[in-house]
C-alpha cells in the first residue's frame, strides 16, 4: 500500500490519535493517584506538626531542642503548604474537569481560565493576624537577663542569662515562679523549664529574713 495514499495517511492519523489517548489515560491515572494520596499526606504532616507542638509544651524541653524543633516545624510547614496548595488545585480540577474531555475548544479555555483564577492567590505573602512588627522584632532578642537585686517585687533588667545561681537566689529570697517570671519579664513556663534544667524541682528553699 502506498504510504502517500489517503488510506495510509488516515490510518497513520488514527494510530497517532490512539497513542495520544493512551498518553491521556496515563496522565489521568497519575493525576488520580495524586488526588487520592493527598488527604493521607496532609494528615501525616499534620500529625507530625502536632507532635512538635506537643514537645514545645513539655516543661523539660531544652533550649537546643527548641531551636531544633523550630527548624523541623519550618520544614514541615513548607511541606504542608505544598499539600494545601495541591488541595486547592484539586478542588478546582474536580469542579471543572467536565470541560476537558471531548469538549469544544472554548470549554477547554474556560477550564484553563478557572484553574488560573483559583490558584493566583496561593503563593501570596502571609499577613500576620495578631503579631505586630514589634512582636516579630522581640522574637529576635535573646533571653539574657541581668539581676540588679533579687528581692520579691523587684524589677530586673535584661542583659545576662538566668543562671542556676540566680534562680536559686530568687527562690531562696521567697519568690515564687510567677514572681520570678514577672521580674524577668518572661513567660512563667520558662521558669518551669529552667527548674527542670537545673534540677531545682524538688529542692526546698527557706525564705531569708
C-alpha positions as CSV (number, residue, x, y, z in Angstrom):
1,X,0.0,0.0,0.0
2,X,1.3,3.4,-1.0
3,X,2.4,5.4,2.1
4,X,1.2,8.6,0.4
5,X,-2.3,7.3,-0.3
6,X,-5.2,8.8,1.6
7,X,-5.8,5.4,3.2
8,X,-2.3,5.3,4.6
9,X,-2.4,8.9,5.8
10,X,-5.8,8.3,7.5
11,X,-4.7,5.1,9.2
12,X,-1.5,6.9,10.4
13,X,-3.5,9.6,12.0
14,X,-5.8,7.1,13.7
15,X,-2.7,5.4,15.1
16,X,-1.4,8.8,16.4
17,X,-4.8,9.5,18.0
18,X,-4.8,6.2,19.7
19,X,-1.3,6.9,21.1
20,X,-2.5,10.3,22.4
21,X,-5.4,8.6,24.1
22,X,-3.0,6.2,25.7
23,X,-0.9,9.1,26.9
24,X,-4.0,10.8,28.3
25,X,-5.0,7.6,30.1
26,X,-1.6,7.5,31.7
27,X,-1.7,11.2,32.7
28,X,-5.3,10.8,34.1
29,X,-4.1,7.8,36.2
30,X,-1.2,9.8,37.6
31,X,-3.5,12.7,38.4
32,X,-5.9,10.4,40.1
33,X,-3.2,8.9,42.2
34,X,-2.0,12.3,43.4
35,X,-5.6,13.2,44.2
36,X,-6.1,10.0,46.2
37,X,-2.8,10.3,48.1
38,X,-3.1,14.0,49.1
39,X,-5.5,13.6,52.0
40,X,-3.3,11.0,53.7
41,X,-0.2,13.1,53.1
42,X,-1.9,16.1,54.6
43,X,-3.0,14.0,57.6
44,X,0.5,12.7,58.2
45,X,2.2,16.1,58.1
46,X,-0.5,17.5,60.5
47,X,0.2,14.7,62.9
48,X,4.0,15.4,62.7
49,X,3.3,19.1,63.4
50,X,1.1,18.2,66.3
51,X,3.9,16.1,67.8
52,X,6.3,19.0,67.5
53,X,3.8,21.4,69.1
54,X,3.3,19.0,72.0
55,X,7.0,18.7,72.5
56,X,7.2,22.5,72.8
57,X,4.7,22.3,75.7
58,X,6.9,19.9,77.6
59,X,8.5,21.8,80.5
60,X,11.6,19.6,80.2
61,X,12.3,20.7,76.6
62,X,15.8,22.3,76.5
63,X,16.8,25.5,74.6
64,X,18.7,23.5,71.9
65,X,15.6,21.3,71.5
66,X,13.5,24.5,71.0
67,X,15.8,25.6,68.2
68,X,15.9,22.2,66.5
69,X,12.1,21.8,66.8
70,X,11.6,25.2,65.3
71,X,13.7,24.2,62.3
72,X,11.7,21.0,61.9
73,X,8.4,22.9,62.2
74,X,9.6,25.2,59.4
75,X,10.4,22.3,57.1
76,X,7.0,20.6,57.9
77,X,5.1,23.8,57.4
78,X,6.6,24.2,53.9
79,X,5.6,20.7,53.0
80,X,2.1,21.3,54.5
81,X,1.7,24.4,52.4
82,X,2.6,22.5,49.3
83,X,-0.1,19.9,50.1
84,X,-2.6,22.6,50.9
85,X,-1.9,24.3,47.5
86,X,-2.4,21.0,45.8
87,X,-5.7,20.5,47.6
88,X,-6.9,23.8,46.3
89,X,-5.9,22.9,42.7
90,X,-7.6,19.5,43.1
91,X,-10.8,21.3,44.2
92,X,-10.7,23.5,41.1
93,X,-9.8,20.5,38.8
94,X,-12.8,18.5,40.2
95,X,-15.1,21.4,39.7
96,X,-14.1,22.0,36.1
97,X,-12.8,18.6,34.7
98,X,-16.0,18.1,32.7
99,X,-14.9,20.9,30.5
100,X,-11.9,18.8,29.3
101,X,-12.7,15.5,27.6
102,X,-14.5,15.7,24.3
103,X,-15.4,19.3,24.8
104,X,-15.3,22.3,22.5
105,X,-12.1,24.3,22.4
106,X,-13.8,27.3,24.2
107,X,-14.7,24.9,27.1
108,X,-11.1,23.9,27.5
109,X,-10.2,27.5,27.5
110,X,-12.7,28.0,30.3
111,X,-11.1,25.1,32.2
112,X,-7.7,26.8,31.9
113,X,-9.1,30.1,33.0
114,X,-10.8,28.6,36.0
115,X,-7.6,26.9,37.2
116,X,-5.5,30.0,36.8
117,X,-8.1,32.1,38.7
118,X,-8.3,29.6,41.6
119,X,-4.5,29.4,42.1
120,X,-3.5,33.0,41.6
121,X,-3.7,33.7,45.4
122,X,-2.0,30.5,46.6
123,X,1.5,32.0,47.0
124,X,0.8,35.4,48.4
125,X,2.8,36.6,51.4
126,X,1.4,35.7,54.7
127,X,-0.3,38.5,56.6
128,X,0.1,38.3,60.4
129,X,-3.3,38.4,62.2
130,X,-2.1,39.2,65.7
131,X,1.6,39.7,65.8
132,X,2.8,43.2,65.3
133,X,6.2,44.3,63.8
134,X,7.4,44.9,67.4
135,X,6.3,41.4,68.4
136,X,8.3,40.0,65.5
137,X,11.4,42.0,66.4
138,X,11.1,40.9,70.0
139,X,11.4,37.3,68.8
140,X,14.9,38.1,67.6
141,X,16.1,39.1,71.0
142,X,18.0,36.7,73.3
143,X,16.9,35.5,76.7
144,X,19.8,37.2,78.5
145,X,19.0,38.9,81.8
146,X,20.8,40.9,84.4
147,X,19.8,40.8,88.1
148,X,20.4,44.1,89.9
149,X,19.0,42.9,93.2
150,X,17.0,39.8,93.7
151,X,14.1,40.7,96.0
152,X,10.4,39.9,95.8
153,X,8.6,42.5,93.7
154,X,11.9,43.9,92.2
155,X,12.3,44.6,88.5
156,X,15.2,43.0,86.7
157,X,16.7,44.4,83.5
158,X,17.6,42.2,80.5
159,X,21.2,41.6,80.0
160,X,22.6,38.3,81.4
161,X,21.3,34.8,81.2
162,X,19.4,33.4,84.2
163,X,21.9,31.1,85.7
164,X,21.3,28.4,88.2
165,X,22.7,30.5,91.0
166,X,20.5,33.4,90.2
167,X,17.4,31.2,90.1
168,X,18.4,29.6,93.4
169,X,18.8,33.1,94.9
170,X,15.3,34.1,93.7
171,X,13.8,31.0,95.3
172,X,15.8,31.5,98.5
173,X,14.5,35.0,98.8
174,X,11.0,33.7,98.9
175,X,10.0,34.4,95.4
176,X,7.6,32.1,93.6
177,X,7.9,31.1,90.0
178,X,5.3,33.6,88.8
179,X,7.1,36.4,90.7
180,X,10.4,35.5,89.1
181,X,8.8,35.4,85.7
182,X,7.3,38.8,86.2
183,X,10.6,40.2,87.5
184,X,12.5,38.9,84.4
185,X,9.6,39.8,82.1
186,X,9.4,36.3,80.7
187,X,6.7,33.6,80.4
188,X,6.2,31.5,83.6
189,X,6.7,28.3,81.7
190,X,10.4,29.4,81.2
191,X,10.9,29.2,84.9
192,X,9.5,25.7,85.0
193,X,11.8,24.6,82.2
194,X,14.8,26.2,83.9
195,X,13.9,24.5,87.2
196,X,13.9,21.1,85.4
197,X,17.1,22.0,83.5
198,X,19.0,23.0,86.7
199,X,17.5,20.2,88.8
200,X,15.7,22.5,91.2
201,X,12.3,20.9,91.0
202,X,12.5,19.1,94.3
203,X,14.7,21.3,96.3
204,X,13.4,23.2,99.3
205,X,14.3,26.8,100.0
206,X,13.8,28.8,103.2
207,X,12.8,32.4,102.9
208,X,15.5,34.7,104.0
209,X,14.8,37.1,106.9
